[in-house]
């Protein structure tokens, strides 16, 4: 397709609202997914760090009592 101007390009032959709306919704979903994944990773890192610290303290306690 050839467009005469940028306004014709963004109008997409009358379907611009649907086309650009779809791109916008997809972008929001992808950004949201990335943010949720990074939040989940931080939560898991924190959780595993607490478990590791707890296990380390138990090992030190067991070594000193033996």
Backbone as ProteinMPNN parsed JSONL, in Angstrom:
{"seq_chain_A": "XXXXXXXXXXXXXXXXXXXXXXXXXXXXXXXXXXXXXXXXXXXXXXXXXXXXXXXXXXXXXXXXXX", "coords_chain_A": {"N_chain_A": [[0.831, -1.177, 0.0], [0.481, 2.217, -0.737], [0.834, 5.359, 0.689], [-0.258, 8.71, 0.619], [0.234, 10.654, 2.505], [1.224, 11.205, 5.965], [-1.041, 11.303, 7.569], [-2.862, 9.752, 6.148], [-1.561, 7.346, 6.338], [-1.738, 6.835, 9.143], [-4.502, 6.711, 9.323], [-5.102, 4.411, 7.988], [-6.78, 3.613, 5.84], [-9.324, 3.981, 6.885], [-9.468, 2.149, 8.892], [-7.799, 2.683, 10.94], [-8.225, 3.225, 13.699], [-8.841, 0.709, 14.737], [-6.589, -0.789, 14.006], [-4.362, 0.636, 15.176], [-5.305, 0.733, 17.755], [-5.273, -1.972, 18.42], [-2.516, -2.477, 18.333], [-1.754, -0.834, 20.476], [-3.102, -1.987, 22.697], [-1.873, -4.495, 22.697], [0.779, -3.73, 23.219], [0.478, -2.696, 25.823], [-0.253, -5.046, 27.176], [2.095, -6.593, 26.869], [4.031, -4.999, 28.176], [2.884, -4.971, 30.727], [3.064, -7.714, 31.343], [5.857, -8.072, 31.428], [6.467, -6.415, 33.618], [5.043, -7.743, 35.666], [6.375, -10.202, 35.673], [8.965, -9.406, 36.457], [8.407, -8.429, 39.003], [7.526, -10.773, 40.246], [9.894, -12.232, 40.124], [11.574, -10.734, 41.841], [10.186, -11.155, 44.227], [10.455, -13.948, 44.513], [13.274, -14.152, 44.661], [13.713, -12.814, 47.079], [12.268, -14.485, 48.808], [13.638, -16.964, 48.5], [16.101, -16.128, 49.422], [15.55, -15.659, 52.12], [14.955, -18.278, 52.895], [17.434, -19.475, 52.433], [19.044, -18.038, 54.257], [17.827, -18.879, 56.628], [18.351, -21.643, 56.578], [21.137, -21.566, 56.686], [21.596, -20.455, 59.222], [20.524, -22.506, 60.804], [22.325, -24.58, 60.185], [24.698, -23.535, 61.252], [23.95, -23.401, 63.936], [23.575, -26.13, 64.484], [26.183, -27.038, 64.081], [27.58, -25.795, 66.154], [26.429, -26.907, 68.409], [27.121, -29.526, 68.248]], "CA_chain_A": [[0.0, 0.0, 0.0], [1.174, 3.501, -0.779], [0.069, 6.439, 1.303], [0.133, 10.04, 0.145], [0.685, 11.472, 3.639], [1.239, 10.512, 7.254], [-2.406, 11.18, 8.083], [-3.441, 8.584, 5.483], [-0.92, 6.165, 6.946], [-2.327, 6.589, 10.46], [-5.917, 6.401, 9.145], [-5.13, 3.029, 7.496], [-7.938, 3.376, 4.995], [-10.538, 3.972, 7.693], [-9.362, 1.139, 9.947], [-6.701, 3.091, 11.818], [-8.582, 3.089, 15.122], [-8.753, -0.706, 15.093], [-5.202, -1.228, 13.856], [-3.515, 1.239, 16.195], [-5.835, 0.286, 19.048], [-4.756, -3.329, 18.647], [-1.105, -2.351, 18.695], [-1.682, -0.224, 21.8], [-3.508, -2.991, 23.691], [-0.809, -5.5, 22.731], [1.912, -3.131, 23.917], [0.142, -2.644, 27.251], [-0.183, -6.42, 27.698], [3.499, -7.02, 26.927], [4.673, -4.24, 29.252], [2.33, -5.494, 31.977], [3.634, -9.042, 31.583], [7.255, -7.888, 31.84], [6.456, -5.881, 34.98], [4.614, -8.8, 36.582], [7.451, -11.19, 35.769], [10.059, -8.854, 37.26], [7.937, -8.384, 40.391], [7.54, -12.153, 40.737], [11.285, -12.635, 40.321], [12.053, -10.095, 43.066], [9.549, -11.844, 45.345], [11.09, -15.256, 44.666], [14.638, -13.939, 45.153], [13.605, -12.482, 48.496], [11.817, -15.686, 49.506], [14.739, -17.929, 48.525], [17.138, -15.578, 50.292], [15.146, -15.93, 53.501], [15.117, -19.716, 53.129], [18.869, -19.73, 52.509], [19.509, -17.517, 55.54], [17.294, -19.741, 57.677], [19.104, -22.894, 56.543], [22.501, -21.276, 57.118], [21.554, -20.29, 60.675], [20.316, -23.832, 61.392], [23.565, -25.329, 60.059], [25.64, -22.987, 62.231], [23.46, -23.814, 65.244], [23.854, -27.56, 64.606], [27.629, -27.233, 64.196], [28.056, -25.337, 67.468], [25.917, -27.788, 69.469], [27.683, -30.883, 68.087]], "C_chain_A": [[0.88, 1.247, 0.0], [0.258, 4.565, -0.197], [0.629, 7.773, 0.82], [0.685, 10.902, 1.282], [0.661, 10.626, 4.915], [-0.17, 10.34, 7.816], [-3.129, 10.007, 7.421], [-2.856, 7.293, 6.047], [-1.559, 5.834, 8.283], [-3.814, 6.255, 10.372], [-6.104, 4.963, 8.663], [-6.396, 2.718, 6.701], [-9.241, 3.296, 5.772], [-10.507, 2.979, 8.837], [-8.271, 1.477, 10.958], [-6.995, 2.923, 13.291], [-8.421, 1.644, 15.569], [-7.311, -1.199, 15.052], [-4.343, -0.682, 14.985], [-4.002, 0.901, 17.599], [-5.342, -1.099, 19.408], [-3.291, -3.307, 19.034], [-0.953, -1.809, 20.124], [-2.036, -1.232, 22.889], [-2.437, -4.071, 23.82], [0.408, -4.973, 23.476], [1.668, -3.078, 25.42], [0.237, -4.034, 27.877], [1.26, -6.892, 27.85], [4.224, -6.3, 28.059], [4.178, -4.74, 30.612], [2.914, -6.848, 32.325], [5.08, -8.939, 32.057], [7.323, -7.369, 33.277], [6.044, -6.941, 35.995], [5.677, -9.869, 36.758], [8.59, -10.659, 36.632], [9.663, -8.758, 38.729], [7.972, -9.783, 41.004], [8.964, -12.615, 40.996], [11.857, -12.025, 41.599], [11.476, -10.793, 44.298], [10.208, -13.198, 45.585], [12.519, -15.134, 45.168], [14.633, -13.653, 46.647], [13.234, -13.721, 49.311], [12.943, -16.71, 49.619], [15.898, -17.43, 49.379], [16.817, -15.821, 51.758], [15.306, -17.402, 53.844], [16.59, -20.051, 53.289], [19.432, -19.245, 53.845], [19.052, -18.4, 56.685], [18.069, -21.047, 57.738], [20.536, -22.689, 57.029], [22.557, -21.133, 58.628], [21.365, -21.635, 61.367], [21.587, -24.656, 61.316], [24.595, -24.826, 61.067], [25.248, -23.416, 63.631], [23.774, -25.272, 65.478], [25.337, -27.823, 64.763], [28.137, -26.834, 65.57], [27.565, -26.241, 68.59], [26.508, -29.173, 69.381], [29.034, -30.996, 68.715]], "O_chain_A": [[1.908, 1.295, 0.676], [-0.921, 4.66, -0.538], [1.836, 7.931, 0.639], [1.513, 11.782, 1.046], [0.154, 9.504, 4.937], [-0.458, 9.337, 8.47], [-3.93, 9.336, 8.072], [-3.552, 6.291, 6.21], [-1.889, 4.676, 8.539], [-4.341, 5.58, 11.257], [-7.151, 4.362, 8.903], [-7.005, 1.665, 6.884], [-10.169, 2.605, 5.35], [-11.415, 2.96, 9.668], [-7.872, 0.621, 11.749], [-6.119, 2.523, 14.058], [-7.92, 1.385, 16.663], [-6.864, -1.928, 15.938], [-3.669, -1.444, 15.678], [-3.2, 0.795, 18.528], [-5.028, -1.372, 20.567], [-2.866, -4.019, 19.944], [-0.11, -2.285, 20.885], [-1.338, -1.319, 23.9], [-2.13, -4.512, 24.927], [1.004, -5.692, 24.278], [2.566, -3.385, 26.204], [0.752, -4.181, 28.986], [1.607, -7.521, 28.85], [4.955, -6.931, 28.822], [4.97, -4.91, 31.539], [3.229, -7.105, 33.487], [5.483, -9.642, 32.984], [8.147, -7.834, 34.065], [6.634, -7.027, 37.071], [5.866, -10.388, 37.859], [9.126, -11.396, 37.46], [10.494, -8.982, 39.608], [8.398, -9.955, 42.146], [9.221, -13.313, 41.977], [12.545, -12.707, 42.359], [12.177, -11.001, 45.289], [10.489, -13.558, 46.728], [12.944, -15.923, 46.012], [15.454, -14.188, 47.391], [13.81, -13.975, 50.369], [13.183, -17.26, 50.694], [16.603, -18.23, 49.994], [17.703, -16.15, 52.548], [15.738, -17.745, 54.945], [16.962, -20.82, 54.175], [20.206, -19.953, 54.489], [19.815, -18.645, 57.619], [18.412, -21.514, 58.824], [21.087, -23.552, 57.713], [23.482, -21.645, 59.257], [21.977, -21.884, 62.406], [21.916, -25.365, 62.267], [25.297, -25.633, 61.676], [26.113, -23.76, 64.437], [24.203, -25.632, 66.574], [25.726, -28.732, 65.496], [29.043, -27.478, 66.099], [28.22, -26.335, 69.627], [26.413, -29.939, 70.341], [29.647, -32.063, 68.672]]}, "name": "protein", "num_of_chains": 1, "seq": "XXXXXXXXXXXXXXXXXXXXXXXXXXXXXXXXXXXXXXXXXXXXXXXXXXXXXXXXXXXXXXXXXX"}
